[in-house]
Structure formats: structure tokens, C-alpha cells
Amino acid sequence: MTHKVFTEERHQKMLDFINSRERVKVEDLAKHFNVTETTIRRDLITLEKMGFIYRAHGGAFKREQQSIWQLISLQTRLSQYAEEKERIALQVSLLIRDGESLMIDGGSTTVKVTQKLCERKNLLVVTNALTIGELFAGSNSNKVILTGGELLRETNALTGNAAEYVISKYRADKAIIGVSGLIPSEGCFAAIPNEGAVKNLMLQNSREKIIVTDSSKIGVQAFYFFYDIKNIDILVTDKNIKKEDLSNLKKAGVEVFVV
């Protein structure tokens, strides 16, 4: 693991740690992450500049309704909440039948889903994600259509006018879409606007709309709102979802699979 990736992963874990406790001390963070207090202070300055936390004397506390941008790479995100994403992927695979047409966007959870779906037969998949296209290309009977478009190196996904034009021409049985944040009373959020536009089109042009996310993103507002919760058919998440969030999602008419 490179130094850059290690630092990014520590930042994300530190952010999760702070958000789960609301307020923490520098010395506690240093002990928890086994680094010096100087390193922790430097990390906290970085996270505050990004808008994720507020620093206070001797520590930091969480920032409510944070606006999340893309904090870490796809490769690093694949290792986070890995067990939860594996369970989510297995459940989604049970919702898909051989021979269906799908739209799948880029993301760590949708990559995990794709790994399971490669076992299906005769799927027709439209995706804007190079990683997902490559996975399906290695399966025997499934067909994949890559949208084309501008490559976002942060996420290894294709976006922009070319991608949106291609997606607008297709109609699929189901869309499988990841999120950067999801507010049960509002809807789905993306970290990057261009990706949000692609997610929106894929959902619009699919008969059944499936959102996949680990529970850490539920109750979190990201930068770009892309889809109303009332129009989502299914959400697949993990068992750590808060009871209040689960109740609100069901009230909004979403069928929720908790795994």
C-alpha cells in the first residue's frame, strides 16, 4: 500500500471514528490509530479544510450535515466495509434473473455486486465504469456496453455529455446504483455532479430502481442531489442501519433489504 493510499484510508477511518463519537481528543486518536499526536493534528487540519470536521482545543468534533466530496480512491473504498458490501452484493444477485438488462454505475459496492453477477447468464449490461466493464468482459455469456465519455480518474468512471447521450438511448429492466449519501426524507446524493447526472439517467431509464449502499452513508448528505427517495423501488444495505432511518425509508415506500 502506498503512503498516499495509507493516509487516505486513515483519514476516512478517522472521520468515521469522530462521527461515531461526536467529539474526540487528539491523544485518543493518536492511541487509536497508533500514530503521533503531531500526525493527528496534521490530519485534523486536512479534514477541517475539506469541510468534514471542526477542530477544537485538544481535539475535534463532527460537522453536522457534511457535504462530502470524493475523499479516497476506488481501490481503497473496496477494502472498506468489505464484509457488508459482500453481503449486499449477494442479496442483489438474488434479485437479478438470467437474461435481464441492467444499468450499473461505477462504485465500490457496485463492483462487488458485479463480481456476483458475473455468475449469471445472458445479461445485457450498460455501464459507465471501466472496472465493471472489464469484469463482465471476462464472463462467457454476458454482454456489456460501455457508455464512453470523459474518464474521472478518482472513480474510474465515464461521465459527461457522451456518456449521458448513450444512456438516454437505452431502456433496461433494472438499474443498480451506488450513492455517496442518502437522506431517508429526501433521496440520493453523489459526491461528483457529473456522476450524479449519470446515476439519475440510469435510474430514469430503468423499470426497477435498486440502490445499494453500506449503512455508513445513510443519513449523510453529499454534494449533489440526484434522485428523490419516493421514486426508489429497492434499497439493499447492511444490518447496522439505524432503526429510525429504516422506518423512514419504509414510510417513503422503499422496499429495504437488510443483510
C-alpha positions in Angstrom: 0.0 0.0 0.0 1.4 3.4 -1.0 1.9 6.2 1.6 -0.8 8.2 -0.2 -3.4 5.4 0.0 -2.5 4.6 3.6 -3.0 8.3 4.6 -6.3 8.5 2.7 -7.5 5.3 4.4 -6.5 6.7 7.9 -8.4 9.9 7.1 -11.6 8.0 6.2 -11.3 5.8 9.3 -10.6 8.9 11.5 -13.6 10.6 10.1 -15.8 7.5 10.9 -14.3 7.5 14.4 -15.1 11.2 15.0 -18.6 10.9 13.6 -19.4 7.9 15.8 -18.3 9.7 18.9 -19.2 13.3 18.1 -16.1 14.7 19.9 -12.7 13.2 20.4 -9.3 14.2 21.9 -6.1 14.3 19.9 -4.4 11.9 22.4 -7.3 9.4 22.0 -7.0 9.5 18.2 -3.2 9.0 18.4 -3.6 5.9 20.6 -6.4 4.5 18.4 -4.5 4.9 15.1 -1.0 4.3 16.6 0.5 7.5 15.2 2.0 10.6 16.8 -0.1 13.5 18.1 1.7 15.7 15.5 0.4 13.4 12.7 -3.1 13.5 14.1 -3.1 17.3 14.3 -1.9 17.5 10.7 -4.7 15.1 9.7 -7.3 17.1 11.5 -6.2 20.3 9.7 -6.7 18.5 6.4 -10.1 17.1 7.3 -11.3 20.6 8.5 -10.1 22.2 5.3 -12.2 19.6 3.4 -15.2 20.6 5.5 -15.7 17.3 7.3 -15.0 18.3 10.9 -14.4 21.2 13.2 -11.2 21.4 15.2 -11.4 22.4 18.9 -8.7 22.9 21.5 -7.1 19.5 22.1 -9.4 17.6 19.7 -12.2 17.8 17.1 -15.9 17.2 16.7 -18.1 16.2 13.9 -19.7 18.6 11.5 -23.4 18.1 11.0 -24.8 17.6 7.5 -21.4 17.4 6.0 -21.0 18.0 2.2 -18.9 15.0 1.1 -16.6 15.2 -1.9 -14.6 12.2 -3.2 -12.2 11.6 -0.3 -10.5 8.4 -1.2 -9.8 6.2 -4.3 -11.9 3.4 -5.6 -9.3 0.8 -4.7 -9.2 2.0 -1.1 -13.0 2.1 -0.8 -13.2 -1.5 -2.0 -11.5 -2.5 1.3 -13.8 -0.5 3.5 -16.9 -2.2 4.9 -15.8 -5.2 2.8 -17.9 -7.7 4.7 -21.0 -5.6 4.5 -20.5 -5.0 0.8 -20.1 -8.7 0.2 -23.5 -9.4 1.9 -25.1 -6.6 0.0 -23.7 -8.0 -3.3 -25.0 -11.5 -2.6 -28.5 -10.1 -1.8 -28.6 -8.1 -5.0 -27.5 -11.1 -7.1 -30.6 -12.9 -5.8 -32.8 -10.1 -7.2 -31.4 -10.5 -10.7 -32.5 -13.2 -13.2 -30.6 -14.6 -16.1 -31.4 -12.7 -19.4 -32.2 -9.4 -17.8 -30.9 -6.0 -19.0 -29.2 -3.8 -16.4 -27.7 -0.4 -15.9 -24.9 -0.3 -13.4 -22.9 2.7 -12.4 -19.4 2.9 -11.0 -18.6 2.5 -7.3 -17.1 0.1 -4.8 -20.4 -1.5 -3.9 -21.5 -2.0 -7.5 -18.1 -3.6 -8.2 -18.8 -6.1 -5.5 -22.3 -6.7 -7.0 -20.8 -7.2 -10.4 -18.4 -9.9 -9.2 -21.5 -11.8 -8.1 -23.5 -11.1 -11.2 -20.8 -12.5 -13.5 -22.1 -15.9 -12.4 -25.4 -15.0 -14.1 -26.1 -15.9 -17.8 -27.2 -13.8 -20.8 -27.2 -10.4 -19.0 -27.1 -7.3 -21.1 -25.3 -4.6 -19.1 -24.9 -0.9 -19.8 -22.2 0.7 -17.6 -20.1 3.8 -17.3 -17.5 2.0 -15.2 -14.3 0.6 -16.7 -13.8 -1.8 -13.8 -17.3 -3.2 -14.2 -17.0 -3.5 -18.0 -13.8 -5.4 -17.6 -15.4 -7.8 -15.1 -18.3 -8.6 -17.4 -16.0 -8.9 -20.3 -14.4 -11.8 -18.6 -17.7 -13.7 -18.3 -18.8 -16.0 -21.1 -22.4 -15.3 -21.9 -23.0 -11.8 -20.6 -22.8 -8.7 -22.9 -21.6 -5.3 -21.8 -22.0 -1.9 -23.4 -19.6 0.8 -22.2 -21.0 4.3 -22.4 -17.9 6.2 -23.4 -17.3 9.7 -22.1 -14.8 11.6 -20.0 -12.8 9.4 -17.6 -12.8 10.5 -14.0 -9.6 9.1 -12.6 -10.8 9.4 -9.0 -13.6 6.8 -9.6 -12.5 5.1 -12.9 -15.9 6.1 -14.3 -17.0 7.7 -17.6 -19.2 10.8 -17.4 -20.2 13.9 -19.4 -22.3 14.5 -22.5 -21.1 11.4 -24.4 -22.0 9.1 -21.5 -25.4 10.7 -20.9 -26.3 10.6 -24.6 -25.6 6.8 -24.8 -27.6 6.1 -21.6 -30.5 8.2 -22.8 -31.0 5.8 -25.8 -31.3 2.6 -23.8 -34.1 1.2 -21.6 -33.3 -1.5 -19.0 -35.1 -3.9 -16.7 -33.2 -2.8 -13.6 -30.7 -0.1 -12.5 -28.2 -0.9 -9.8 -26.8 2.4 -8.4 -24.5 3.3 -5.6 -24.6 6.6 -3.6 -22.2 8.8 -1.7 -25.0 9.7 0.7 -28.7 9.0 1.3 -31.1 11.1 3.4 -34.3 9.0 4.0 -36.6 12.0 3.9 -35.0 13.4 0.7 -33.2 11.0 -1.5 -29.8 10.1 -3.1 -26.7 12.1 -3.2 -23.5 11.8 -5.3 -20.1 13.3 -4.5 -19.4 14.4 -8.0 -22.1 16.2 -10.1 -21.2 14.6 -13.4 -21.5 11.1 -11.8 -24.8 12.2 -10.3 -26.2 13.1 -13.7 -25.3 9.6 -15.0 -26.9 7.9 -12.0 -30.1 9.9 -12.5 -30.4 8.9 -16.2 -29.7 5.3 -15.4 -32.5 5.3 -12.8 -34.9 7.2 -15.1 -34.4 4.7 -17.9 -34.8 1.5 -15.9 -38.1 -0.2 -14.9 -36.9 -1.2 -11.4 -34.6 1.1 -9.4 -32.2 -0.5 -6.9 -29.9 1.5 -4.6 -27.0 -0.3 -3.0 -25.1 1.2 -0.1 -23.5 0.3 3.2 -25.3 1.9 6.2 -22.5 4.4 6.9 -23.8 6.5 4.0 -27.4 6.6 5.2 -28.2 9.8 6.9 -25.3 11.5 5.2 -25.7 14.4 2.8 -23.2 14.6 -0.1 -22.6 17.4 -2.6 -25.0 16.7 -5.4 -28.7 15.6 -5.0 -29.6 13.3 -7.9 -32.8 11.3 -7.1 -35.9 11.5 -5.0 -36.4 8.8 -2.4 -40.0 8.4 -3.4 -39.0 7.0 -6.8 -36.7 4.3 -5.5 -38.1 0.8 -5.5 -35.5 -1.2 -3.5 -32.6 -0.3 -1.1 -30.1 -3.0 -0.1 -28.0 -2.2 2.9 -26.4 -3.8 5.9 -27.8 -4.6 9.4 -26.1 -1.5 11.1 -28.7 0.8 9.6 -30.4 2.9 12.3 -34.0 1.9 13.2 -35.2 5.4 12.6 -33.7 5.5 9.1 -35.1 2.1 8.3 -38.6 3.2 9.5 -38.4 6.4 7.4 -37.4 4.6 4.3 -40.3 2.2 4.6 -42.7 5.1 5.1 -41.3 6.6 1.9 -42.4 3.4 0.1 -39.0 1.9 -0.4 -38.6 -1.9 0.0 -35.5 -2.3 2.2 -33.3 -5.5 2.3 -31.2 -5.5 5.4 -28.3 -8.0 5.3 
